Amino acid sequence: MVRFLLPAALAFLALQSASSQSLDQFFKDTWEEALRDNPETATGVGRHEYDDRWTDWSKAGRETRREHLEARLKALNALSMDNVTGQDRVTVRLLQFDFQSRLDAQDIETHLLSVGQLFGFHNRIYLTVDRMPAHSVRDYQNIIGRLGAVPAYVDQNIVILNESIGRGMMQPRIVAERVIEQLTTQMNQSADQTALLAAFRNFPSGIPLSEQAELRQQATDAYNAKFLPAWHRLHDFMEVSYLPHVRKADSISSMPGGAEAYAILVRRLTTTRMTPAEIHHIGEQEVERIEAEMQKVAAETGFKGTLAEFQQRLKDDPAQHFQTKEEMLIYCRNIAKIIEPQLPHEFRHIPVLLYGVRAIPADREASTATNAQAPSPDFDTPGWFNLNTYEPEKQVKFDKEALVLHEAVPGHVFQITLAHGLKGLPEIRRFYGNSAFAEGWALYSEGLGEQLGVYRDPMSRFGQLASEQFRAVRLVVDTGIHQMGWTRDQAIEYFRLHAPQESVAEIDRYISWPAQALSYKMGQLRILQLRNEAQQKLGAKFDIRDFHDAVLQNGTLPLDLLREEVEEQYIAAR
């Protein structure tokens, strides 16, 4: 294992001059160290030197990463900021927040959140291989190498889970069962079915047929001899050893130190200092406000009943439902193509939009929400709007315009691609991410639909409000479960009253990943607050394209830092 490039004392001395050159080197060294420590991250940002390995989850590996973070943070905190200006100042403050929040949450993320039906350590295997290039023989050898390294990865994580059992840092039964269901499906897939070997079914023409056959055989052997036995071992451990020790209540607060853990996650995932009680109250207010708007839109259609009755009518309307998964995919692809030509009306800078719309794989679709991933920075692999097409006949059409705005354009794919391509920022800034900014921007993007060619009828405008209402409901339910001790049944009842169109799987998501669901509305509200402030102070000088530039031009920022940058560098400067 490569150790820290600059020990804390040397890092301190290197930064004392606060010269731009010394800071640039520090940022570069920090980023390179992070990529070595986290090979999956390197793959995701288009750096492929480490594509044949996984993160070292041994105890020594975990301690090394903690030491690296602590040393870097110590050096930053010792830095005199008197002469640090401009983007260097922003980068230092961002890294101080990020490193501290990561250290605070490290044990929680390692021992608790590593088990989950969305991004648990078992699904990271699939998500990472999906991002790997498949153009050369070396690319294919890297995939084979990673398959061969799965047993060690699994064994290291089983050690972690045994530690989790000993410390009482356990997920509840519903989460463990969801993971076991996914593992069961995955381990029952043959080599010609698994997504892990998809690249070996469609080689590029530049690789000779003889080499294709050899690589395909090596991959099949690695899958059968390495991956599958490890997956069976993991499945058996989860069923025999983990499941009997799950925590009894759904709330994270029910485990030892759980209340403090929730506060740490709220801070990390909202990037604010708001308390769960304050967020819960905001959620209740927002639900009430949005439902009043929904009632008005329902009345526009001539409907005179209650909001619940109108939602039931939509649910019962065959015209609002899909017949097949392919119909859902085509519907969403068409929406994206309506939006894209309208983007110059709202944005001065538009990134390369290399992405597609595809269904979430069958082994994960029942418990995985729709999500997005941007293309690799070198565009070696495309971006994807991963659509949950599970039981299409139960899904509605009226909320899909908002969904495309959120996940694709100008939401996640747009924003992340733009950040990756920003000039003049160190790589550690261009690839930094947090939920509050990313999800807040995506939810804010849903509100731009009318200007971008959609929301042309009451049904789609109702769908946009229903989507926003759903995010407000999340504030209430997440804090209800993890702060106030709501049961899963209580959360389901609140959903029934305020978000009846949403799947119960959403509630299981909040149980498995506390506080992440808070980030959407908290981020959106901050961006809207800044937009209202800019409109009031700038008056006729306000241009929506300039405001969007001000929000996006620094890449992803913690919300408090975003507010300062927009107020000082955009509003005050004009």
VOGU-3710 file (C-alpha; in Angstrom, 3 decimals, decimal comma):
1> mvrfllpaal> 0,000/0,000/0,000  1,371/3,408/-0,986  1,447/5,670/2,042  0,713/9,395/2,312  2,906/11,391/-0,082  3,369/14,337/2,260  3,435/13,508/5,997  1,424/15,988/8,063  4,489/17,963/9,137  5,771/18,311/5,561
11> aflalqsass> 2,310/19,190/4,297  2,093/21,895/6,940  5,443/23,393/5,865  4,532/23,154/2,193  1,333/25,116/2,719  2,586/27,811/5,078  3,613/30,068/2,224  0,085/29,695/0,824  1,515/30,173/-2,638  -0,663/29,187/-5,544
21> qsldqffkdt> 2,007/26,705/-6,636  2,209/24,960/-3,262  -1,584/24,758/-3,028  -1,867/23,414/-6,560  0,609/20,663/-5,724  -1,194/19,858/-2,489  -4,540/19,575/-4,304  -2,971/17,408/-7,001  -1,234/15,103/-4,514  -4,411/14,796/-2,467
31> weealrdnpe> -6,423/13,821/-5,539  -3,882/11,271/-6,755  -3,792/9,724/-3,301  -7,582/9,503/-3,233  -7,602/7,657/-6,570  -5,023/5,142/-5,375  -6,968/4,592/-2,184  -10,293/4,195/-4,043  -9,862/2,398/-7,386  -13,625/2,394/-8,038
41> tatgvgrhey> -13,618/6,199/-7,844  -10,714/6,285/-10,288  -12,702/4,170/-12,748  -15,724/6,442/-12,368  -13,744/9,571/-13,278  -12,038/8,009/-16,282  -8,700/7,106/-14,683  -7,964/3,496/-15,528  -4,573/2,778/-13,926  -6,298/0,835/-11,143
51> ddrwtdwska> -9,038/-0,913/-13,121  -7,861/-4,411/-12,166  -8,413/-4,025/-8,406  -10,875/-3,061/-5,681  -10,531/-0,809/-2,665  -8,574/-2,517/0,123  -11,167/-3,107/2,869  -8,786/-4,876/5,218  -8,329/-3,294/8,633  -4,915/-2,008/7,576
61> gretrrehle> -6,373/-0,535/4,386  -9,135/1,221/6,289  -6,662/2,660/8,795  -4,418/3,889/5,994  -7,277/5,818/4,398  -8,233/7,349/7,740  -4,627/8,414/8,340  -4,494/10,011/4,902  -7,646/12,023/5,540  -6,542/13,091/9,004
71> arlkalnals> -3,130/14,217/7,766  -4,579/16,197/4,867  -7,184/17,826/7,088  -4,575/18,714/9,710  -2,465/20,420/7,054  -5,452/22,407/5,743  -6,577/23,450/9,216  -3,057/24,672/10,045  -2,929/26,811/6,918  -3,001/30,582/7,319
81> mdnvtgqdrv> -5,785/31,846/5,052  -4,563/35,475/4,997  -3,131/35,187/1,489  -5,415/32,488/0,100  -7,873/34,029/-2,351  -10,182/33,228/-5,247  -10,726/29,605/-6,217  -7,891/28,439/-3,941  -9,852/29,738/-0,960  -13,005/27,985/-2,160
91> tvrllqfdfq> -11,102/24,711/-2,639  -9,522/24,838/0,823  -12,865/25,494/2,504  -14,594/22,786/0,475  -11,932/20,209/1,374  -12,049/21,158/5,047  -15,781/20,466/5,104  -15,524/17,305/3,004  -12,644/15,705/4,906  -14,155/16,469/8,301
101> srldaqdiet> -17,597/15,144/7,323  -16,034/12,016/5,829  -14,042/11,345/8,967  -17,106/11,929/11,131  -19,157/9,479/9,057  -16,464/6,926/8,231  -17,457/4,304/10,788  -21,160/4,709/9,976  -20,594/4,350/6,245  -18,206/1,408/6,672
111> hllsvgqlfg> -20,170/-0,636/9,199  -23,801/0,328/8,621  -24,324/1,795/5,155  -22,158/-0,792/3,392  -25,256/-2,998/3,599  -28,004/-1,587/1,416  -30,167/-2,441/-1,558  -29,137/0,630/-3,587  -25,409/1,173/-3,275  -24,355/-1,546/-0,847
121> fhnriyltvd> -20,892/-3,028/-1,321  -22,321/-5,967/-3,302  -23,933/-3,687/-5,893  -20,786/-1,559/-6,201  -19,236/-4,500/-8,042  -21,897/-4,237/-10,752  -21,912/-0,441/-10,857  -18,131/-0,273/-11,245  -17,855/-2,933/-13,948  -20,609/-1,110/-15,827
131> rmpahsvrdy> -18,350/1,981/-15,919  -15,283/0,138/-17,197  -14,201/0,691/-20,810  -14,150/-2,293/-23,182  -12,120/-1,221/-26,209  -8,775/-3,003/-25,936  -7,405/-6,346/-24,793  -6,083/-4,578/-21,694  -9,581/-3,301/-20,879  -10,933/-6,841/-21,009
141> qniigrlgav> -8,054/-8,137/-18,908  -8,898/-5,503/-16,289  -12,465/-6,774/-16,046  -11,164/-10,331/-15,665  -8,708/-9,097/-13,030  -11,480/-7,494/-11,042  -13,613/-10,630/-11,231  -10,658/-12,605/-9,915  -10,253/-10,154/-7,027  -13,892/-10,442/-5,885
151> payvdqnivi> -13,221/-13,232/-3,316  -10,774/-11,055/-1,360  -13,190/-8,109/-1,593  -16,029/-10,239/-0,240  -13,935/-11,745/2,547  -12,740/-8,311/3,678  -16,310/-7,043/3,789  -17,466/-10,109/5,729  -14,843/-9,214/8,345  -16,340/-5,715/8,482
161> lnesigrgmm> -19,842/-7,123/8,895  -18,688/-9,330/11,751  -17,277/-6,200/13,376  -20,625/-4,499/12,767  -22,436/-7,320/14,562  -20,083/-6,974/17,511  -20,653/-3,207/17,676  -24,414/-3,382/17,198  -24,227/-1,271/14,018  -26,830/-3,241/12,097
171> qprivaervi> -29,427/-2,556/9,453  -32,994/-3,713/10,222  -34,492/-6,909/8,842  -36,220/-5,313/5,835  -32,891/-4,011/4,475  -31,038/-7,294/5,046  -33,834/-9,195/3,306  -33,736/-6,855/0,303  -29,983/-7,429/-0,033  -30,365/-11,201/0,307
181> eqlttqmnqs> -33,029/-11,154/-2,433  -30,624/-9,345/-4,748  -27,759/-11,708/-3,940  -30,022/-14,695/-4,614  -30,936/-13,376/-8,062  -27,344/-12,458/-8,894  -25,787/-15,775/-7,855  -28,367/-17,675/-9,911  -27,307/-15,932/-13,108  -25,083/-17,910/-15,419
191> adqtallaaf> -22,060/-16,482/-17,211  -24,125/-15,803/-20,322  -26,766/-13,921/-18,288  -24,829/-11,733/-15,868  -24,291/-8,050/-16,572  -20,729/-8,454/-15,316  -19,788/-10,211/-18,570  -21,844/-8,070/-20,938  -18,709/-6,685/-22,603  -17,595/-10,220/-23,527
201> rnfpsgipls> -20,714/-10,734/-25,654  -19,916/-7,858/-28,002  -16,216/-7,373/-28,702  -14,924/-4,451/-30,802  -13,846/-5,476/-34,288  -10,215/-4,555/-33,599  -9,697/-7,569/-31,332  -8,963/-10,756/-33,360  -11,469/-13,594/-33,054  -8,905/-15,918/-31,514
211> eqaelrqqat> -8,195/-13,415/-28,721  -11,916/-12,817/-28,251  -12,460/-16,527/-27,638  -9,566/-16,700/-25,186  -10,726/-13,609/-23,253  -14,282/-14,894/-23,168  -13,122/-18,208/-21,738  -10,938/-16,489/-19,119  -13,864/-14,294/-18,087  -16,214/-17,254/-17,858
221> daynakflpa> -13,681/-19,178/-15,772  -13,179/-16,209/-13,441  -16,917/-15,779/-13,069  -17,580/-19,455/-12,357  -14,508/-20,184/-10,228  -14,039/-16,864/-8,412  -17,126/-14,675/-8,470  -19,899/-17,230/-7,963  -18,318/-19,060/-4,989  -17,661/-15,696/-3,316
231> whrlhdfmev> -21,254/-14,608/-3,964  -22,606/-17,854/-2,503  -20,385/-17,306/0,533  -21,661/-13,744/0,936  -25,268/-14,840/0,518  -24,882/-17,542/3,156  -23,222/-15,125/5,563  -26,002/-12,573/5,168  -28,670/-15,225/5,693  -27,056/-17,246/8,497
241> sylphvrkad> -24,887/-14,743/10,392  -26,126/-11,212/9,631  -29,902/-11,655/9,527  -30,276/-13,060/13,087  -28,530/-9,972/14,520  -30,373/-7,204/12,648  -31,584/-4,313/14,760  -35,171/-4,630/15,948  -36,403/-1,149/15,018  -36,282/0,672/11,679
251> sissmpggae> -34,834/3,871/13,168  -31,069/4,386/13,184  -31,608/6,054/16,566  -32,452/2,633/18,022  -28,880/1,362/17,696  -26,088/2,328/20,137  -25,016/5,905/19,354  -27,727/6,074/16,703  -28,989/9,576/17,467  -25,471/10,976/17,123
261> ayailvrrlt> -24,975/8,942/13,943  -28,129/10,442/12,427  -26,990/13,971/13,287  -23,652/13,273/11,570  -25,386/11,976/8,439  -27,794/14,931/8,357  -24,825/17,303/8,460  -22,897/15,357/5,819  -25,775/14,832/3,402  -27,531/18,214/3,663
271> ttrmtpaeih> -24,256/20,183/4,112  -26,179/22,476/6,491  -26,357/22,842/10,262  -30,119/22,406/10,425  -31,443/19,947/12,999  -33,702/17,009/12,161  -36,544/18,733/14,054  -36,166/21,890/11,946  -36,096/19,849/8,747  -39,182/17,890/9,816
281> higeqeveri> -41,082/21,171/10,329  -39,972/22,502/6,921  -41,212/19,277/5,351  -44,655/19,619/6,917  -44,916/23,227/5,706  -43,825/22,315/2,192  -46,257/19,396/1,967  -49,116/21,716/2,921  -48,045/24,426/0,442  -47,533/22,069/-2,482
291> eaemqkvaae> -50,780/20,191/-1,911  -52,674/23,495/-2,093  -51,049/24,095/-5,498  -51,944/20,583/-6,616  -55,566/21,166/-5,644  -55,624/24,292/-7,847  -54,278/22,389/-10,849  -56,825/19,610/-10,314  -59,567/22,253/-10,317  -58,311/23,522/-13,706
301> tgfkgtlaef> -59,381/20,194/-15,188  -62,911/20,676/-13,864  -62,460/18,203/-11,024  -64,347/19,157/-7,865  -63,369/16,397/-5,432  -60,523/16,039/-2,955  -56,870/15,780/-3,876  -56,841/12,107/-2,857  -59,846/11,440/-5,106  -58,143/13,171/-8,035
311> qqrlkddpaq> -54,980/11,117/-7,516  -57,070/7,953/-7,399  -58,771/8,945/-10,650  -55,386/9,335/-12,313  -54,264/6,012/-10,896  -57,367/4,319/-12,326  -57,024/5,960/-15,760  -55,632/3,385/-18,258  -54,358/6,212/-20,460  -51,950/7,248/-17,696
321> hfqtkeemli> -50,233/3,859/-17,564  -47,679/2,008/-19,679  -48,087/-1,398/-21,200  -44,446/-2,404/-21,545  -40,976/-1,445/-20,385  -40,018/-0,472/-23,903  -42,948/1,956/-24,050  -41,644/3,651/-20,889  -38,147/3,935/-22,336  -39,369/5,443/-25,616
331> ycrniakiie> -41,642/7,867/-23,755  -38,749/9,208/-21,660  -36,350/9,373/-24,610  -38,838/11,522/-26,504  -39,182/13,921/-23,570  -35,393/14,373/-23,455  -35,330/15,272/-27,138  -38,015/17,916/-26,598  -35,994/19,537/-23,797  -32,510/19,581/-25,312
341> pqlphefrhi> -33,078/22,220/-28,069  -34,548/24,599/-25,471  -31,509/24,561/-23,158  -29,872/27,735/-24,623  -32,828/29,775/-23,328  -31,816/28,934/-19,761  -28,054/28,327/-19,939  -25,042/30,068/-21,437  -22,825/27,004/-21,084  -24,059/23,593/-22,224
351> pvllygvrai> -21,902/20,462/-21,904  -21,575/17,600/-24,366  -24,685/15,485/-23,759  -23,556/11,921/-24,391  -26,101/9,771/-22,567  -28,821/7,200/-23,109  -31,980/5,990/-21,394  -32,001/2,344/-20,298  -33,853/0,071/-17,866  -32,421/-0,866/-14,477
361> padreastat> -31,354/-4,549/-14,609  -33,921/-7,104/-13,480  -31,856/-8,286/-10,499  -32,113/-4,802/-8,915  -35,209/-3,160/-10,387  -37,657/-4,063/-7,598  -35,677/-2,167/-4,968  -33,597/0,370/-6,902  -34,867/3,856/-7,680  -34,414/5,568/-11,031
371> naqapspdfd> -30,969/7,180/-11,120  -28,406/8,733/-13,430  -24,699/8,645/-14,130  -22,760/11,122/-16,208  -20,439/10,029/-19,028  -16,793/9,514/-18,181  -14,837/12,781/-18,479  -13,030/11,538/-21,590  -16,389/10,326/-23,009  -14,918/6,848/-23,267
381> tpgwfnlnty> -18,128/5,539/-21,682  -21,535/7,216/-22,051  -23,787/8,591/-19,372  -27,036/6,853/-18,513  -30,471/7,733/-17,273  -31,224/4,423/-15,538  -35,014/4,120/-15,509  -36,907/1,898/-13,108  -39,297/0,073/-15,441  -40,450/-2,442/-12,834
391> epekqvkfdk> -44,150/-3,296/-13,304  -44,730/-0,641/-16,005  -48,494/-1,139/-15,915  -48,477/0,337/-12,381  -46,410/3,397/-13,305  -47,936/6,676/-14,470  -47,072/8,962/-17,364  -47,883/12,330/-15,808  -44,708/12,515/-13,680  -42,225/11,414/-16,360
401> ealvlheavp> -41,465/14,886/-17,722  -40,301/15,945/-14,254  -38,297/12,727/-13,981  -36,399/13,376/-17,222  -35,677/16,963/-16,179  -34,338/15,654/-12,867  -32,202/12,741/-14,006  -31,031/13,815/-17,447  -31,343/17,413/-18,681  -30,766/19,871/-17,153
411> ghvfqitlah> -30,501/17,745/-14,004  -27,895/15,157/-13,091  -26,348/14,227/-16,451  -26,168/17,894/-17,491  -24,819/19,235/-14,179  -22,233/16,534/-13,515  -20,930/16,576/-17,105  -20,604/20,364/-16,915  -18,699/20,135/-13,610  -16,287/17,524/-14,987
421> glkglpeirr> -15,413/19,835/-17,879  -14,845/23,066/-15,939  -11,597/24,833/-16,793  -9,254/26,340/-14,237  -10,280/24,135/-11,314  -8,191/21,334/-9,792  -9,428/17,837/-10,503  -10,353/17,302/-6,870  -12,909/20,119/-7,300  -14,257/19,006/-10,671
431> fygnsafaeg> -15,007/15,524/-9,342  -16,201/16,443/-5,857  -19,840/15,586/-5,181  -22,421/15,897/-2,445  -26,087/14,953/-2,351  -27,418/18,345/-1,265  -26,068/20,214/-4,282  -26,543/17,467/-6,876  -30,026/16,410/-5,791  -31,025/19,980/-4,969
441> walyseglge> -30,042/21,088/-8,465  -31,897/18,165/-10,041  -35,087/18,962/-8,120  -34,703/22,645/-8,962  -34,365/21,604/-12,626  -37,829/20,063/-12,492  -39,192/23,574/-11,976  -37,728/24,746/-15,318  -40,019/22,553/-17,388  -42,311/25,233/-18,840
451> qlgvyrdpms> -39,325/27,215/-20,113  -37,851/24,031/-21,597  -40,805/22,952/-23,712  -42,706/20,607/-21,382  -45,545/20,912/-18,802  -47,947/21,988/-21,556  -51,073/20,560/-19,909  -52,514/20,366/-16,372  -51,627/16,688/-16,014  -47,887/17,217/-16,498
461> rfgqlaseqf> -47,926/20,310/-14,262  -49,693/18,199/-11,655  -46,964/15,603/-12,150  -44,273/18,206/-11,443  -46,021/19,238/-8,236  -46,497/15,602/-7,240  -42,769/15,065/-7,721  -41,935/18,063/-5,539  -44,520/16,992/-2,964  -42,848/13,571/-2,863
471> ravrlvvdtg> -39,504/15,222/-1,972  -41,206/17,255/0,757  -42,795/14,067/2,092  -39,287/12,642/2,305  -38,295/15,368/4,777  -41,139/14,351/7,052  -40,745/10,583/6,709  -36,956/10,365/6,959  -36,813/12,500/10,097  -39,941/10,759/11,363
481> ihqmgwtrdq> -38,299/7,336/11,125  -34,811/8,201/12,298  -35,401/11,060/14,734  -38,883/10,406/16,091  -38,923/6,634/15,998  -41,704/6,127/13,462  -42,264/2,537/12,454  -42,286/1,437/8,832  -46,077/1,135/9,077  -46,367/4,748/10,236
491> aieyfrlhap> -44,240/5,857/7,289  -46,389/3,801/4,899  -49,521/5,464/6,274  -48,035/8,938/5,749  -47,151/7,932/2,193  -50,701/6,689/1,653  -52,056/10,090/2,643  -49,527/12,315/0,876  -47,685/10,317/-1,807  -49,973/7,436/-2,777
501> qesvaeidry> -48,396/7,106/-6,223  -44,996/6,157/-4,785  -43,709/2,654/-4,096  -43,232/1,328/-0,587  -39,675/0,505/-1,716  -38,967/4,213/-1,249  -39,542/3,891/2,491  -37,143/0,951/2,632  -34,605/3,192/0,899  -34,866/5,807/3,684
511> iswpaqalsy> -34,522/3,102/6,303  -31,353/1,759/4,666  -29,739/5,150/3,960  -30,670/7,664/6,682  -30,661/11,385/5,786  -29,895/11,004/2,067  -33,529/11,691/1,183  -33,281/15,056/2,957  -30,779/16,403/0,467  -33,211/16,970/-2,434
521> kmgqlrilql> -35,542/19,522/-0,897  -32,872/21,198/1,234  -30,737/21,811/-1,842  -33,653/22,968/-3,990  -34,857/25,400/-1,332  -31,372/26,939/-1,038  -31,111/27,470/-4,815  -34,610/28,985/-4,944  -33,747/31,254/-2,015  -30,672/32,506/-3,877
531> rneaqqklga> -32,661/33,012/-7,076  -35,304/35,067/-5,285  -32,589/37,137/-3,608  -30,882/37,770/-6,956  -34,144/38,804/-8,635  -35,007/41,208/-5,830  -31,576/42,852/-5,646  -30,720/42,918/-9,355  -34,140/43,821/-10,764  -33,838/44,492/-14,489
541> kfdirdfhda> -30,215/43,307/-14,451  -31,294/39,766/-13,554  -30,762/37,200/-16,323  -31,655/33,587/-15,585  -28,730/32,367/-17,680  -26,272/34,345/-15,561  -27,858/33,052/-12,369  -27,547/29,457/-13,547  -23,926/30,143/-14,452  -23,315/31,490/-10,947
551> vlqngtlpld> -24,749/28,324/-9,392  -22,920/25,889/-11,676  -19,616/27,599/-12,496  -17,835/26,375/-9,341  -18,872/22,753/-9,718  -20,502/21,082/-6,738  -20,301/22,996/-3,458  -21,624/22,509/0,071  -24,773/24,626/0,397  -23,336/27,149/2,845
561> llreeveeqy> -20,374/27,757/0,544  -22,707/27,978/-2,462  -24,682/30,744/-0,770  -21,537/32,750/-0,075  -20,216/32,385/-3,612  -23,495/33,353/-5,299  -24,084/36,308/-2,969  -20,531/37,666/-3,138  -19,362/36,772/-6,637  -22,639/37,179/-8,535
571> iaar> -25,197/39,322/-6,727  -22,816/41,783/-5,033  -20,544/41,950/-8,093  -23,444/43,183/-10,233
//
